[in-house]
Amino acid sequence: MYNDYALAAERALELRREAGEARLVHRLASARRWSRLASWAQDHAARASRHLG
């Protein structure tokens, strides 16, 4: 009985760790997307500013 509980607890810990890693990967990917979008907006604003004189 103890062995089954220990295995289940270990698996639950693994699943929680994997979920945490997946959330971190998602956050990093999202941050990269927002960073690229901000760079794109900054470039376009600078270009528009130059065109306006």
C-alpha positions in Angstrom: 0.0 0.0 0.0 2.7 2.5 1.0 4.6 1.7 -2.3 1.5 2.6 -4.4 1.1 5.8 -2.4 4.7 6.7 -2.8 4.6 6.1 -6.6 1.4 8.1 -6.9 2.9 11.0 -4.9 6.1 10.9 -7.0 4.1 11.0 -10.2 1.9 13.9 -9.0 5.1 15.8 -8.2 6.5 15.1 -11.7 3.2 16.2 -13.3 3.3 19.4 -11.2 6.9 20.1 -12.2 6.1 19.4 -15.9 3.1 21.8 -15.8 5.3 24.5 -14.2 7.9 24.1 -16.9 5.3 24.2 -19.6 3.9 27.5 -18.1 7.4 28.9 -18.0 8.1 28.0 -21.7 4.7 29.6 -22.6 5.6 32.8 -20.7 9.0 33.0 -22.4 7.4 32.5 -25.8 4.8 35.1 -25.1 7.5 37.6 -23.8 9.4 37.1 -27.1 6.3 37.7 -29.1 5.5 40.9 -27.2 9.1 42.0 -27.5 9.1 41.5 -31.3 5.8 43.4 -31.5 7.2 46.3 -29.5 10.3 46.4 -31.7 8.1 46.4 -34.8 5.9 49.2 -33.5 9.0 51.3 -32.5 10.5 50.9 -36.0 7.2 51.9 -37.7 6.8 54.9 -35.4 10.4 56.0 -36.1 9.8 55.6 -39.9 6.5 57.5 -39.7 8.2 60.3 -37.7 10.9 60.6 -40.4 8.3 60.8 -43.1 6.4 63.5 -41.3 9.6 65.6 -41.1 
